[in-house]
Amino acid sequence: METLKKAFQEKFGTKEYRIVRSPLRICPLGAHVDHQHGYVTGMALDASIYFMYAPDPEGYIRVQSLDFPDEEYFNLNHVPDMIPGYWGNYLRGAVLSLGRQYKLRKGIQGVIRGKHPIGGLSSSAAVITAYLMALAEVNDLAPTKEELIRLSHWVETDFIGLNNGILDQSANILSKDGHLMVMDCRSEQYELVPKHPHMPPFEIIVVYSGISTALMGTDYNNRVDECKVAAWILQELDSGKVSSLKQVRLRDIEPSLYETLKDKLPGRFRRRAEHFFTENQRVLEGVRHWREGDLSKFGNLMFQSGESSIRNYECGCPELITIFEILASSDGVYGARFSGAGYRGCCIGLVDPTKKETIQERIQAIYPERHPTYKDVFKVYFSKTGDGARLLTPEEVQPV
């Protein structure tokens, strides 16, 4: 926290500041189904984005990132356009999103930083939430958690142009330490399921591949469209009547209808649908195992999710697949899969804390040998679960 405070004071002086802690997140089960209105799970990590800020009464936005170069500087009334790949897009989008619903009179001056790798832990949702909460606080606004989710989702879909669902924002905002957040992305109903008192201890391993590429440069949006086309074809096969491609989702298809017609789906569309329907089932089964405290069965479903992501959803890259295979074959790993969209970034897993050093040593022995290009940039992290995004009190401010 001292680094953040020093940077803030060097740029803005010794004025009174506030801090938002916005956590990174993992999705143990529910991979690649939120955009099809499926069931998802999420956990916030104790690793977070921290945003130290103060109000600007003149309505200016001035923010420096300690993770990226350049300063973002504009007025509330003149928000710049989106620039592909630029970190300031999330700040611009947050201002526009909140301004669509509320009258903004005050801007913000601030400094933002994070600790973990960017790809795969939804740092984008964490950053957007931090900006939204700061802007709301300085303008005396009090959006609900559900409103924050929608406001953040608008930034990524309407402003950035990513066709994702609401998993990232929901896990970032709704999570509670020691609980599994479970959401139906169609109804947006959610539950925070406490871990069983007899569940064995676990930590979260995050293995960063060394590859960071913006989702707009991957097949992410293509996969979303392929899932929608699969739903379209199933509607056509069933009744000859189809919804608009923009509106249709695989969740619109009854699982029994899919089982009846799946052999008629061509090629990749069958694989996308197979992933969706089996992943939804894995979420429902996983929640039951979580309630019962059976971490081994819960983790086995994570491994199945990872395999389906590779085989049926066809995301991943050789480096991520190597990490997944190492984790899947390592003693002490309950379960693992790609994190985020799965095209770059990280693999995550739930591990026995007593065996994490052995697991880390095994990764460090195998991964650099197979992928020497990334031997100096790949990283292994361990995290615990944490609470969702919130403003910190002065007593809670600890060194970062």
DOLODREN-328755 format. One record per residue: residue in one letter; x, y, z of N, C-alpha, C in turn. Coordinates in steps of 0.2 Angstrom, whole numbers, padded with zeros to 4 digits, always signed. Each point is the difference from the previous one (the first is absolute). Last residue first. Layout:
BEGIN
aXYZXYZXYZ
...
END
This chain:
BEGIN
v+0003-0018+0003-0002-0004-0006+0007-0002-0003
p-0009+0009+0026+0005+0000-0005-0002-0005-0006
q-0021+0009+0014+0006-0004+0002+0005+0001-0006
v-0025+0010+0010+0006+0001-0005+0006-0003+0003
e-0021+0001+0011+0001-0006-0004+0006+0001-0005
e-0009+0017+0015+0003-0005+0004+0002-0007-0004
p-0012+0020-0010+0008+0001+0002+0003-0006+0004
t-0020-0007-0016+0001+0005+0006+0007+0001+0001
l-0010-0008-0024+0003-0002+0006+0000+0006+0005
l-0017-0009-0021+0004+0006+0002+0003-0002+0007
r-0007-0019-0018-0002+0005+0004+0004+0005+0002
a-0005-0026-0015+0003+0007+0000-0004+0004+0006
g+0000-0026+0005-0001+0004-0006+0003+0007+0001
d+0012-0020+0014-0007+0004+0000+0000+0003-0007
g+0016-0021+0003-0001+0006+0003-0007+0002-0001
t+0019-0023-0001-0006+0004-0002-0001+0006+0004
k+0025-0009-0006-0006-0002+0004-0006+0003-0003
s+0025-0006-0013-0005+0005+0004-0005-0004+0004
f+0025-0002-0015-0005-0003+0004-0004+0005+0003
y+0017-0003-0023-0002+0004+0005-0005-0004+0004
v+0020+0000-0021-0004-0004+0004-0002+0004+0006
k+0010+0006-0026+0000+0001+0007-0005-0005+0003
f+0015+0008-0025-0005-0004+0003+0000+0000+0008
v+0017+0010-0015-0006+0004+0002-0006-0004+0003
d+0022-0008-0008+0002+0005+0004-0007+0004+0002
k+0000-0019-0015+0003-0002+0006+0001+0006+0005
y-0010-0003-0023-0004+0004+0006+0004-0002+0006
t+0007-0009-0021-0001+0007-0001-0003+0004+0006
p+0004-0024+0000+0005+0004+0002-0001+0007-0002
h-0014-0022+0003-0001+0006-0003+0005+0005+0002
r+0002-0022+0007-0005-0001-0006-0001+0006-0003
e+0013+0001+0019+0003-0005-0004-0004-0001-0007
p-0008+0013+0019+0005+0003-0004+0003-0004-0005
y-0017-0011+0014-0002+0005-0005+0005+0004-0004
i+0005-0017+0018-0003-0002-0007-0001+0005-0004
a+0008+0004+0022+0005-0005-0003-0002-0002-0007
q-0013+0014+0014+0006+0004-0001+0005-0005-0004
i-0020-0009+0009-0002+0004-0006+0007+0004-0002
r+0001-0014+0019-0001-0004-0006-0001+0005-0006
e+0002+0010+0021+0007-0003-0003-0001-0004-0006
q-0020+0008+0011+0004+0005-0003+0007-0002-0003
i-0013-0015+0013-0003+0001-0006+0003+0006-0004
t+0008-0006+0021+0002-0005-0004-0004+0001-0007
e-0005+0015+0017+0007+0001-0002+0002-0005-0005
k-0022-0001+0010+0001+0005-0005+0007+0001-0002
k-0012-0015+0016+0004-0003-0006+0002+0006-0005
t-0013+0003+0021+0006-0004+0002+0004-0002-0006
p-0022+0011-0003+0006+0004+0002+0006-0003+0002
d-0018-0009-0018+0002-0001+0007+0005+0004+0002
v-0015+0008-0021+0005-0004+0002+0000-0001+0008
l-0014+0009-0025+0000-0001+0008+0005-0005+0002
g+0001+0016-0023-0001-0006+0003-0001+0001+0007
i+0004+0013-0026-0001+0000+0007-0002-0007+0002
c+0013+0014-0022-0003-0006+0003-0001+0001+0007
c+0004+0020-0019+0002-0004+0006-0004-0007+0000
g+0006+0018-0021+0000+0001+0007+0001-0005+0004
r-0012-0001-0024+0007+0002+0002-0001+0001+0007
y-0018-0009-0011+0004+0001-0006+0007+0002+0002
g-0021-0003+0015+0004-0006-0002+0004+0000-0006
a-0016+0015+0014-0002-0002-0007+0004-0006-0002
g+0002+0003+0025-0003+0005-0004-0002-0003-0007
s+0016-0016+0013-0004+0006+0003-0002+0005-0006
f+0005-0028+0000+0002+0006-0002-0004+0005+0004
r+0003-0021+0014-0003+0001-0007+0003+0007-0002
a-0001-0021+0022+0003+0006-0004-0003+0001-0007
g+0001-0014+0027-0003+0001-0007+0003+0006-0003
y+0009-0011+0020-0007-0003+0000-0004+0001-0007
v+0027-0003+0008-0005+0005-0004-0007-0003+0000
g+0019-0012+0010-0002+0006+0004-0004+0005-0004
d+0016-0015-0013-0003-0002+0006-0001+0006+0004
s+0001-0001-0027+0004+0002+0006-0004-0002+0006
s-0007+0000-0024+0004-0006+0002+0004+0001+0006
a-0014+0017-0010-0004-0006+0001+0004-0006+0002
l+0011+0020-0004-0004+0001+0006-0004-0007+0001
i+0013+0002-0019+0004+0000+0006-0004+0000+0006
e-0011+0004-0020+0002-0007+0000+0005-0001+0006
f-0007+0022-0005-0006-0004+0002+0002-0008+0001
i+0016+0015-0009-0001+0001+0007-0006-0004+0003
t+0004-0001-0023+0006-0003+0004-0001+0001+0007
i-0015+0010-0014-0001-0007+0000+0005-0004+0004
l+0003+0023-0005-0005-0001+0005-0002-0007+0001
e+0015+0006-0017+0003+0001+0007-0005-0001+0005
p-0006-0003-0023+0004-0005+0003+0003+0001+0007
c-0023+0011-0005+0006+0000-0004+0004-0005+0003
g-0028+0007+0001+0006-0002+0003+0006+0001-0005
c-0027-0007-0004+0004+0006+0002+0006-0002+0002
e-0020-0013-0007+0006+0001-0005+0003+0007+0002
y-0020-0014+0008+0000+0008-0001+0005+0002-0004
n-0001-0023+0005-0006+0002-0003-0001+0007-0002
r+0021-0010+0009-0003-0005-0005-0006+0003-0003
i+0011+0012+0018+0005-0001-0005-0003-0004-0006
s-0013+0005+0019+0002+0006-0003+0005-0001-0006
s-0007-0018+0013-0005+0002-0005+0001+0006-0003
e+0015-0008+0017+0000-0004-0006-0005+0002-0005
g-0001+0011+0020+0006+0002-0003+0001-0004-0007
s-0017-0005+0015-0002+0006-0003+0006+0002-0004
q+0003-0019+0013-0005-0001-0005-0001+0006-0004
f+0012+0003+0020+0004-0003-0006-0004-0002-0006
m-0012+0008+0018+0004+0006-0003+0005-0003-0005
l-0013-0015+0013-0004+0003-0005+0004+0006-0003
n+0010-0011+0017+0000-0005-0006-0004+0003-0005
g+0001+0011+0021+0006+0001-0004+0000-0004-0006
f-0018-0003+0015+0000+0007-0002+0006+0001-0005
k+0000-0019+0012-0005-0001-0005-0001+0007-0003
s+0015+0000+0018+0002-0005-0005-0004+0000-0006
l-0006+0011+0020+0004+0004-0005+0003-0004-0005
d-0021-0001+0017+0004-0005-0004+0004+0004-0005
g-0018+0009+0016+0007+0000+0002+0005-0005-0004
e-0024+0006-0002+0001-0006+0004+0007+0000+0002
r-0008+0017-0014-0004+0000+0006+0002-0006+0005
w+0010+0001-0021+0002+0006+0004-0003+0000+0007
h-0008-0015-0017+0006-0003+0003+0003+0006+0005
r-0018+0006-0013-0002-0005+0005+0006-0003+0004
v+0003+0015-0018-0003+0004+0006-0002-0005+0005
g+0008-0009-0020+0005+0003+0004-0002+0003+0006
e-0015-0008-0017+0003-0006+0004+0005+0003+0005
l-0009+0015-0015-0005-0002+0005+0002-0006+0004
v+0014+0008-0017-0001+0005+0005-0005-0002+0005
r+0004-0014-0018+0006+0000+0004-0001+0006+0006
q-0016-0001-0018-0001-0006+0005+0006+0000+0005
n+0002+0016-0017-0006+0002+0004-0001-0006+0005
e+0016-0004-0016+0002+0004+0005-0005+0003+0004
t-0006-0014-0018+0004-0004+0005+0003+0005+0006
f-0011+0010-0019-0005-0004+0004+0003-0005+0005
f+0014+0014-0014-0005+0004+0004-0004-0004+0004
h+0015-0010-0015+0003+0003+0006-0005+0004+0004
e-0008-0010-0020+0002-0005+0005+0004+0003+0006
a-0005+0014-0018-0006-0002+0004+0001-0005+0005
r+0018+0006-0015-0002+0006+0005-0006-0002+0004
r+0006-0016-0016+0005+0000+0005-0002+0006+0005
r-0013-0002-0019-0001-0005+0004+0005+0000+0006
f+0004+0014-0017-0006+0002+0003-0003-0005+0005
r+0019-0004-0015+0002+0004+0006-0006+0003+0004
g-0006-0018-0018+0006+0001+0003+0001+0004+0006
p-0025-0003-0008+0006-0001-0004+0006+0003+0004
l-0024-0011+0008+0004+0006+0000+0006-0001-0004
k-0016-0017+0005-0001+0003-0006+0004+0007-0001
d-0001-0015+0020+0004-0003-0006-0001+0003-0006
k-0012+0008+0020+0007+0002-0001+0004-0004-0005
l-0024+0000+0008+0002+0002-0007+0007+0001-0001
t-0011-0009+0021-0003-0003-0006+0003+0002-0007
e+0007+0010+0020+0002-0007+0000-0003-0004-0006
y-0006+0023+0004+0007-0001-0002+0002-0007-0001
l-0021+0004+0010+0000+0002-0007+0007-0001-0003
s-0002-0001+0023-0003-0006-0003+0000+0000-0008
p+0007+0019+0014+0005-0005-0001-0003-0007-0003
e-0010+0025-0007-0001-0005+0006+0006-0006-0001
i+0002+0026-0009-0001-0007-0002-0001-0005+0006
d+0006+0024+0002-0007-0001-0003-0002-0007-0002
r+0022+0006+0007-0004-0001+0006-0007+0000-0002
l+0017+0006-0016-0001-0008+0001-0004-0001+0006
r-0005+0023-0013+0006-0003+0004-0001-0008+0001
v-0009+0024-0016+0000-0007+0001+0006-0002+0005
q-0005+0023-0010-0003-0002+0006+0000-0007+0003
k+0010+0010-0020+0002+0004+0005-0003-0002+0007
l-0006-0011-0021+0007-0002+0002+0002+0004+0006
s-0026-0004-0004+0006+0004-0003+0006-0002+0003
s-0018-0019+0000+0001+0007+0003+0005+0004-0004
v-0015-0021-0011+0006+0002+0004+0000+0007+0003
k-0014-0023-0011-0001+0007+0002+0006+0002+0004
g-0004-0023-0008+0000+0004-0006+0000+0008+0002
s+0000-0020+0016-0006+0003-0002+0000+0004-0007
d+0019-0014+0009-0006-0001+0004-0006+0002-0003
l+0021+0005-0009-0001-0007-0001-0007-0002+0004
e+0008+0022+0001-0002-0001-0007-0002-0008+0000
q+0009+0008+0020-0007+0002-0001-0003-0001-0007
l+0023-0006+0004-0005-0004+0004-0007+0002+0000
i+0017+0014-0010-0001-0006-0004-0005-0005+0004
w+0006+0020+0011-0004+0001-0006-0002-0006-0004
a+0016-0001+0018-0007+0000+0002-0005+0002-0005
a+0023-0001-0006-0002-0006+0002-0008+0000+0003
v+0010+0020-0005-0002-0003-0006-0002-0007+0001
k+0009+0012+0018-0007+0003-0002-0002-0003-0007
c+0021-0005+0008-0004-0003+0005-0008+0002-0002
e+0018+0009-0013-0001-0007-0001-0005-0003+0005
d+0007+0022+0003-0005+0000-0005-0001-0008-0002
v+0015+0005+0017-0006+0002+0002-0005-0001-0006
r+0022-0004-0004-0003-0005+0004-0007+0002+0002
n+0013+0016-0011-0002-0005-0005-0003-0006+0004
n+0009+0018+0013-0007+0002-0003-0002-0006-0005
y+0022-0003+0009-0006+0000+0005-0006+0001-0003
d+0023-0003-0009-0006-0003-0003-0006+0001+0005
t+0021+0018+0001-0001-0008+0000-0006-0002-0003
g+0007+0023+0005+0005-0003-0005-0001-0007+0000
m-0012+0013+0015-0002+0002-0006+0004-0003-0006
l+0006-0003+0023-0006-0004-0002-0002+0002-0007
a+0025+0005+0008-0007+0003+0001-0005-0005-0003
t+0024-0008+0009-0003+0002-0006-0007+0003+0001
s+0024-0012+0012-0006+0005+0001-0002+0003-0006
i+0016-0021+0011-0003+0003-0006-0006+0004+0002
g+0014-0013+0016+0004+0005-0003-0003+0003-0006
s-0010-0016+0016+0004-0003-0006+0005+0005-0002
y-0011-0003+0025+0000+0005-0006+0005-0003-0005
v-0014-0010+0021+0006-0001-0004-0001+0004-0006
v-0011-0003+0026-0001+0003-0006+0007+0000-0004
i-0014-0013+0022+0006+0001-0004-0002+0004-0006
i-0012-0002+0025-0001+0000-0007+0007+0002-0003
e-0008-0014+0023+0002+0006-0002+0000+0000-0008
f-0011-0014+0023+0003+0000-0007+0002+0007-0001
p-0010-0019+0021+0003+0006-0002+0002+0000-0007
p-0020-0016+0007+0007+0000+0001+0003+0007-0002
m-0025-0004+0009+0004+0000-0006+0007+0000+0001
h-0019+0000+0016+0005-0005+0000+0004+0000-0007
p-0018+0016+0004+0005+0001+0006+0005-0006+0000
h-0011+0009-0023-0002-0005+0005+0005+0001+0006
k-0005+0021-0016+0004-0007+0000-0002-0004+0006
p-0018+0018-0011+0006-0001+0005+0004-0006-0001
v-0015+0015-0018+0000-0007+0003+0006-0001+0005
l-0015+0020-0013+0006-0001+0003+0000-0006+0004
e-0015+0008-0022+0000-0003+0007+0007+0000+0002
y-0018+0012-0021+0006-0003+0003+0000-0002+0007
q-0014+0009-0025+0000-0002+0007+0006-0004+0002
e-0006+0008-0022+0005+0004+0004-0001-0001+0007
s-0010-0011-0020-0004+0004+0004+0004+0005+0004
r+0012-0012-0016-0007+0001-0003-0004+0005+0004
c+0021-0010+0008+0001+0006-0004-0006+0002-0004
d+0004-0013+0024-0003-0001-0007+0000+0006-0004
m+0017-0007+0021-0004+0005-0003-0003-0004-0007
v+0016-0002+0025-0003-0004-0005-0006+0004-0003
m+0024+0002+0017-0006+0003-0003-0003-0004-0006
l+0013-0007+0023+0000-0001-0007-0006+0004-0003
h+0016+0004+0024-0007-0002-0003+0002-0001-0008
g+0016+0009+0017-0003-0007+0002-0006-0002-0003
d+0003+0025-0002+0006-0004+0002-0003-0007+0003
k-0014+0014-0018+0001+0001+0007+0005-0006+0002
s-0010+0014-0024+0003-0005+0004+0001+0002+0007
l-0010+0014-0019-0004-0004+0005+0004-0005+0004
i+0011+0014-0017-0004+0004+0004-0004-0003+0005
n+0014-0011-0016+0004+0005+0003-0004+0004+0005
a-0010-0017-0013+0005-0003+0005+0004+0006+0003
s-0015+0006-0017-0004-0002+0006+0005-0003+0005
q+0008+0008-0020-0002+0005+0004-0003-0002+0006
d+0007-0016-0016+0005+0004+0003-0002+0005+0005
l-0017-0013-0012+0004-0003+0005+0005+0004+0003
i-0016+0005-0018+0000+0004+0006+0004-0004+0005
g+0003-0003-0028-0005+0000+0005+0001+0004+0006
n+0011+0005-0026+0000-0005+0006-0006+0001+0004
n+0011+0009-0022-0007-0003+0001+0000-0004+0006
l+0014+0023-0007+0001-0007+0001-0007-0003+0002
g+0006+0024-0005-0002-0004-0005+0001-0008+0001
i+0003+0023+0012+0006-0003-0002-0002-0005-0006
f-0018+0012+0009+0005+0005-0001+0007-0003-0003
d-0020-0013+0006-0002+0006-0005+0005+0004-0001
t+0005-0019+0014-0004-0002-0006-0001+0006-0005
e+0012+0003+0021+0003-0005-0004-0004-0002-0006
v-0009+0016+0015+0006+0002-0002+0004-0005-0005
w-0021-0005+0011-0001+0004-0006+0007+0003-0003
h-0001-0013+0020-0001-0004-0006+0000+0004-0006
s+0001+0011+0021+0006-0003-0002+0000-0004-0006
l-0020+0008+0009+0004+0006-0002+0007-0003-0002
r-0015-0016+0010-0002+0002-0007+0004+0006-0003
i+0005-0007+0022+0002-0006-0005-0003+0002-0007
l-0005+0015+0018+0007+0000-0002+0002-0005-0005
e-0022+0000+0009+0001+0005-0005+0007+0001-0002
e-0005-0016+0017-0003-0002-0007+0001+0005-0005
k+0006+0006+0022+0005-0005-0003-0002-0003-0007
t-0010+0024+0007+0000-0006+0003+0006-0005-0003
p+0002+0027+0001-0003-0005-0004+0000-0007+0004
a+0003+0026+0007+0000-0006+0003-0003-0006-0004
l+0012+0028+0000-0005-0005-0003+0001-0007+0004
d+0013+0022+0001-0005-0001+0005-0006-0005-0003
n+0022+0008-0010-0006+0003-0002-0007-0002+0004
v+0022-0009+0004+0001+0007+0000-0006+0004-0003
e-0001-0024+0001+0001+0002+0006+0001+0008+0000
a-0002-0012-0020-0007+0000+0003+0001+0004+0007
l+0019-0004-0013-0004+0005-0003-0006+0001+0004
a+0014-0018+0007+0003+0006+0001-0005+0006-0002
m-0006-0022-0006-0001+0002+0007+0003+0006+0002
l+0004-0007-0022-0007+0001+0001-0002+0002+0007
y+0022-0007-0006-0002+0007-0002-0007+0002+0001
a+0007-0022+0006+0004+0005+0004-0002+0007-0002
t-0008-0018-0013-0004+0001+0006+0003+0005+0005
i+0012-0006-0020-0006+0004-0002-0004+0001+0007
v+0019-0013+0001+0002+0007-0001-0007+0004-0001
a-0002-0023+0002+0002+0003+0006+0001+0007+0000
a-0005-0013-0020-0006+0001+0004+0002+0004+0007
s+0018-0006-0013-0004+0005-0004-0006+0002+0004
s+0015-0018+0006+0002+0006+0003-0004+0006-0003
s-0002-0026-0001-0004+0005-0001+0002+0007+0004
l+0012-0021-0004-0003+0001+0007-0005+0006+0000
g+0014-0007-0020-0004-0006+0003-0003+0001+0007
g+0021+0016-0010-0004-0005-0004-0004-0005+0004
i+0016+0016+0010-0006+0004-0003-0005-0006-0003
p+0017-0004+0022+0000+0000-0008-0006+0003-0002
h+0004+0008+0024+0001-0007-0003+0000+0001-0008
k-0002+0019+0016+0006-0004+0002+0001-0006-0004
g-0011+0027-0003-0002-0007+0002+0007-0004+0001
r-0010+0028-0001+0005-0005-0001-0003-0007+0002
i-0005+0030-0004-0002-0007+0001+0005-0005-0001
v-0007+0028+0006+0006-0005-0002-0003-0007+0001
g-0013+0027-0003+0002-0006+0004+0006-0004-0003
q-0021+0020+0000+0007+0000-0001+0003-0006+0004
i-0026+0008-0011+0004-0003+0005+0008+0001-0002
g-0026+0014-0003+0004-0005-0003+0005-0003+0005
k-0026+0012+0000+0007+0000+0003+0004-0006-0004
r-0023+0004-0005+0002+0007+0001+0008+0000+0002
l-0021-0017-0012+0007+0000+0003+0002+0007+0000
k-0024-0014-0002+0003+0006-0001+0006+0000+0004
y-0012-0023-0008+0001+0005+0005+0003+0006-0003
q-0004-0019-0014-0005-0001+0005+0000+0005+0006
r+0016-0001-0018-0006-0001-0004-0006-0001+0005
g+0023+0003+0008-0004+0006-0003-0006-0001-0004
l+0014-0018+0008-0004+0003+0005-0003+0007-0002
s+0012-0011-0017-0005-0004+0003-0004+0003+0006
l+0019+0011-0010-0006+0000-0004-0006-0004+0003
v+0021+0000+0011-0003+0007+0000-0007+0000-0004
a+0013-0020-0001-0003+0001+0007-0004+0007+0000
g+0014-0005-0019-0007-0003+0000-0004+0000+0007
r+0022+0010-0002-0004+0003-0004-0007-0003+0000
l+0017-0011+0011-0002+0006+0004-0005+0004-0004
y+0009-0019-0010-0005-0002+0005-0002+0006+0005
n+0016+0002-0018-0007-0001-0003-0005-0002+0006
g+0025+0004+0001-0005+0005+0002-0007-0001-0002
w+0019-0014-0006-0002-0001+0007-0006+0005+0002
y+0004-0009-0026+0003+0005+0005-0003+0000+0007
g-0005-0013-0022+0006-0002+0004+0003+0005+0005
p-0016+0009-0019+0001-0007+0001+0007-0001+0004
i-0015+0021+0003+0006-0001-0004+0001-0007+0001
m-0023+0017+0004+0004-0006+0001+0006-0001-0004
d-0009+0025+0004-0002-0006-0003+0004-0006+0003
p-0003+0022+0015+0003-0002-0006-0003-0006-0002
v-0012+0019+0015+0003-0007+0001+0003-0002-0007
h-0010+0022+0011+0003-0001-0006+0004-0007+0000
n-0012+0010+0018-0005+0002-0005+0004-0001-0007
l+0011-0004+0021-0006-0004+0000-0005+0001-0006
n+0027+0004-0002-0006+0003+0004-0006-0004-0001
f+0027-0008-0001-0005+0003-0004-0005+0003+0005
y+0024-0017-0001-0002+0007+0002-0006+0003-0004
e+0019-0022+0007-0007+0001-0003-0002+0007+0003
e+0026-0010-0003-0005+0003+0004-0007+0001-0004
d+0024-0017-0003-0004+0006-0002-0005+0001+0005
p+0011-0025-0001+0002+0007-0001-0005+0005-0002
f-0003-0022+0016+0000+0001-0007+0003+0008-0001
d-0003-0011+0021+0001-0006-0003+0001+0002-0008
l-0007+0016+0017+0007-0002+0002+0002-0007-0004
s-0018+0021-0006+0001-0007+0002+0007-0002+0001
q-0016+0024+0002+0006-0003-0002+0000-0008+0002
v-0019+0022-0005+0002-0007+0003+0007-0002-0003
r-0021+0020+0000+0008+0000-0001+0002-0006+0004
i-0023+0015-0008+0002-0007+0001+0008+0000-0001
y-0019+0021+0006+0005-0003-0004+0002-0007+0002
g-0016+0018+0009-0002-0005-0005+0005-0003-0004
e+0001+0016+0019-0001+0003-0006-0002-0005-0006
p+0005-0006+0024-0006+0004-0001-0001+0004-0007
d+0012-0023+0009+0002+0006-0004-0006+0004-0001
p+0008-0021+0019-0005+0004-0005+0003+0006-0003
a+0015-0022+0007-0004+0005+0004-0004+0004-0005
y+0014-0026+0004-0003+0005-0004-0002+0006+0004
m+0012-0027-0004+0000+0006+0005-0002+0006-0004
f-0002-0028-0004-0001+0007-0003+0000+0005+0006
y+0007-0028-0006-0001+0006+0005+0000+0006-0003
i-0004-0028-0005+0002+0006-0003-0001+0006+0006
s+0005-0027+0006-0005+0006-0002+0004+0005-0004
a+0000-0026+0014+0004+0004-0004-0005+0005-0004
d-0008-0017+0014+0003+0005+0004+0005+0004-0004
l-0021-0012-0013+0006-0001+0003+0002+0005+0005
a-0025-0009-0009+0005+0005+0000+0006-0002+0004
m-0018-0016-0014+0003+0002+0007+0004+0006-0001
g-0021-0015-0014+0005+0005+0000+0003+0000+0008
t-0018-0014-0021+0003+0001+0007+0006+0005+0000
v-0023-0007-0017+0007+0002+0001+0001+0000+0008
y-0019-0007-0022+0001+0000+0008+0008+0001+0000
g-0013+0009-0022+0001-0006+0003+0001+0001+0008
h-0003+0014-0022-0005+0001+0006+0000-0007+0004
q+0016+0007-0018-0006-0004-0002-0005-0001+0005
h+0020+0011+0004-0003+0004-0006-0005-0004-0003
d+0012-0010+0018-0004+0006+0002-0003+0004-0005
v+0014-0020-0001-0007-0001-0001-0004+0006+0002
h+0025-0006+0001-0002+0001-0007-0008-0001-0001
a+0009-0011+0022+0005+0003-0005-0004+0002-0006
g-0005-0009+0024-0004+0004-0004+0003+0004-0006
l+0012-0008+0024-0005-0004-0005-0004+0005-0003
p+0017+0009+0013+0002-0007+0000-0004-0004-0004
c+0008+0026-0001-0006-0004-0001+0001-0007+0000
i+0012+0024+0011+0001-0006-0004-0007-0003-0001
r+0012+0026+0005-0005-0005+0002+0002-0007-0004
l+0008+0027+0011+0000-0005-0005-0004-0006+0001
p-0005+0023+0013+0004-0006+0000+0000-0003-0007
s-0001+0025+0012-0004-0003-0005+0004-0007-0002
r-0001+0023+0018+0004-0007-0001-0005-0004-0004
v+0003+0028+0005-0004-0006-0002+0005-0006-0001
i+0002+0025+0014+0003-0006-0004-0005-0005-0001
r+0005+0029+0005-0004-0006+0002+0003-0006-0004
y+0010+0026+0010-0001-0005-0006-0005-0005+0003
e+0010+0027+0005-0003-0006+0002-0002-0004-0005
k+0021+0016-0004-0007+0001+0001-0003-0007+0003
t+0023+0008-0007-0001-0003+0006-0008+0000+0002
g+0011+0001-0026+0001+0003+0006-0002-0004+0006
f+0000-0006-0024-0005+0004+0002+0000+0004+0007
k+0018-0014-0012-0004+0002-0005-0005+0005+0002
e+0014-0011+0016+0004+0003-0005-0004+0004-0006
q-0011-0014+0016+0002+0007+0003+0005+0004-0005
f-0008-0022-0006-0005+0004+0000+0002+0007+0003
a+0016-0017+0000-0002+0002-0007-0006+0005+0000
k+0006-0010+0020+0005+0005-0002-0001+0002-0007
k-0015-0016+0009-0001+0007+0004+0006+0005-0003
l+0001-0023-0008-0006+0004-0002-0001+0007+0003
t+0017-0014+0009+0001+0002-0007-0005+0004-0004
e-0004-0009+0022+0005+0006+0000+0002+0002-0007
m-0013-0020+0004-0004+0006+0000+0004+0006+0000
END
